[in-house]
Amino acid sequence: MSGRVPIIATIIVLAAVATMIALGFWQLGRMGEKADLLARYEAAASSSDEVAFPVTGDTGEAWFRPSRVACERVVSIEPVSGTSSKGQKGWVQRATCAVGGDRTVPVDLGYSRDIAQPEFGGGIITGVIAPGPRLVADPPVAGLQPMAKPDPGDLPNNHLAYAGQWFFFALTALVIYVLAIRRRRR
């Protein structure tokens, strides 16, 4: 066959490889940003200053900070898998609380080995803002047991792995293209 390299295919492959390499370097930049964010979350977790619960969902720097919610009405309660403060696996009872107007807030009321819905009619709940955002009650309410507290250390910083994947994809695309060109030349 012909010994010529296909120009359009080469341009497409090189553009894809360049994009993958750029995405790898972007992930390396995100790794530093995520490390800074996790450091801020660690500082927030050690703070005892209470903040307003982000009812609108815009958490800003509120995650892992103490807060409180006035649960005016319980819309629903459902069990979700969870962990007790002692590391036991079981159920966390999550309430959806109406907090004014049409706004609702998810609140983890406490831990139980029993899936049965607890009796809870609402009220003031104090706790820690967890990702979601949701409030993790501390102390637990409705006769439930303490849950594992939200921990910033549970949030992964896997951007280095993502960068490695993009670099590997770029290398794989180049190898496959070179092998295809060699085969075409035979």
C-alpha positions in Angstrom: 0.0 0.0 0.0 0.9 3.6 0.1 3.7 4.9 2.4 2.1 8.2 2.9 0.8 9.3 6.3 -2.9 10.3 6.2 -2.9 14.0 7.0 -6.5 14.5 8.2 -6.3 11.4 10.5 -3.0 12.5 11.9 -4.3 16.0 12.7 -7.3 14.5 14.4 -5.2 12.1 16.5 -2.7 14.8 17.4 -5.5 17.2 18.4 -7.1 14.5 20.6 -3.7 13.7 22.2 -3.0 17.4 22.8 -6.5 17.7 24.4 -5.8 14.7 26.7 -2.5 16.1 27.8 -4.0 19.4 28.5 -6.7 17.7 30.6 -4.0 15.9 32.5 -2.2 19.1 33.3 -5.6 20.7 34.3 -6.2 17.8 36.7 -2.7 18.5 38.2 -3.8 22.1 38.8 -7.1 20.9 40.3 -5.1 18.7 42.7 -3.6 21.8 44.4 -7.0 23.6 44.5 -8.6 20.5 46.1 -5.7 20.3 48.7 -6.4 24.0 49.6 -10.1 23.3 49.9 -9.6 20.3 52.1 -7.3 22.3 54.4 -10.0 25.0 54.7 -12.5 22.2 55.5 -10.2 20.8 58.2 -9.9 24.3 59.7 -13.7 24.7 59.6 -14.2 21.3 61.3 -12.1 22.5 64.2 -14.0 25.7 64.6 -16.7 26.0 67.3 -18.3 29.2 65.7 -21.8 28.4 64.6 -22.9 29.5 61.1 -26.3 29.8 59.5 -27.4 26.7 57.7 -27.2 27.3 53.9 -30.9 26.8 53.2 -30.4 27.9 49.5 -27.8 25.2 49.0 -24.9 27.6 48.5 -22.6 26.3 51.1 -19.6 28.6 50.5 -17.3 27.7 53.4 -20.1 26.3 55.6 -19.3 22.6 55.3 -18.1 20.9 58.5 -19.1 23.9 60.6 -21.6 23.8 63.6 -25.1 25.0 62.7 -28.7 24.7 63.7 -32.0 24.2 61.9 -35.6 25.1 63.1 -37.6 22.1 61.7 -41.1 23.6 61.5 -42.6 20.5 60.0 -41.3 17.0 59.1 -42.1 16.3 55.5 -40.7 12.8 55.5 -38.2 10.5 57.3 -36.4 7.8 55.5 -33.6 5.4 56.6 -30.3 5.6 54.7 -27.2 3.5 55.3 -24.9 5.0 57.9 -22.4 4.5 60.6 -22.6 5.1 64.3 -20.0 7.1 66.3 -18.6 3.7 67.4 -18.1 2.5 63.8 -21.1 0.2 63.6 -23.0 0.0 60.3 -26.7 0.4 60.3 -29.3 3.1 59.6 -29.2 6.9 59.8 -32.7 8.3 60.0 -32.8 11.3 57.6 -35.7 13.8 57.9 -36.7 16.3 55.3 -37.7 19.3 57.4 -39.7 22.3 56.2 -37.8 25.4 57.3 -39.9 28.3 56.0 -42.0 28.8 52.9 -41.3 26.0 50.3 -37.7 25.4 51.5 -36.7 22.1 53.0 -33.5 20.8 54.6 -32.2 17.3 55.0 -31.4 16.5 58.6 -29.7 13.3 59.8 -31.5 12.7 63.1 -29.4 9.9 64.5 -28.2 6.3 64.1 -30.2 3.1 64.7 -29.7 -0.6 64.0 -33.5 -0.7 63.4 -34.9 0.5 60.1 -38.2 1.6 61.7 -39.1 5.2 61.5 -38.6 7.1 64.7 -41.2 9.5 66.2 -40.1 13.0 65.5 -42.3 16.1 65.2 -39.7 18.8 64.5 -38.0 21.5 66.6 -34.6 23.1 66.9 -31.8 20.7 65.8 -28.1 21.5 66.3 -25.3 19.7 64.5 -22.7 19.9 61.8 -23.2 20.8 58.2 -22.2 17.8 56.0 -21.8 17.6 52.2 -25.2 17.8 50.5 -25.7 20.1 52.3 -27.4 18.4 55.2 -27.3 18.8 58.9 -26.0 15.9 61.0 -27.6 16.2 64.4 -25.3 16.5 67.4 -26.6 15.5 69.8 -29.0 13.0 68.0 -32.7 13.5 68.5 -35.8 11.2 68.6 -34.1 8.7 70.9 -31.5 7.7 68.3 -27.8 7.0 68.9 -24.9 9.3 67.9 -23.7 9.1 64.3 -20.2 9.3 62.9 -19.4 13.0 62.5 -18.7 14.3 59.1 -15.0 14.3 58.4 -13.2 16.3 55.7 -10.7 13.4 55.6 -13.4 11.3 53.9 -13.4 13.6 50.9 -10.9 12.2 48.3 -8.3 14.3 46.4 -7.9 11.9 43.5 -6.9 14.5 40.8 -3.4 12.9 40.5 -5.0 9.7 39.5 -7.2 11.5 37.0 -4.2 13.3 35.6 -2.4 9.9 35.2 -5.5 8.5 33.4 -5.5 11.4 30.9 -1.7 11.0 30.2 -2.2 7.2 29.8 -5.1 7.8 27.4 -2.9 10.2 25.3 0.0 7.6 25.2 -2.5 4.8 24.3 -3.9 6.9 21.5 -0.4 7.6 20.1 0.6 3.9 20.3 -2.5 2.7 18.6 -2.1 5.3 15.9 1.5 4.4 15.3 0.6 0.7 15.1 -2.2 1.5 12.7 0.1 3.5 10.4 2.7 0.7 10.5 0.1 -1.9 9.6 -1.2 0.3 6.7 2.3 0.6 5.3 2.7 -3.2 5.0 
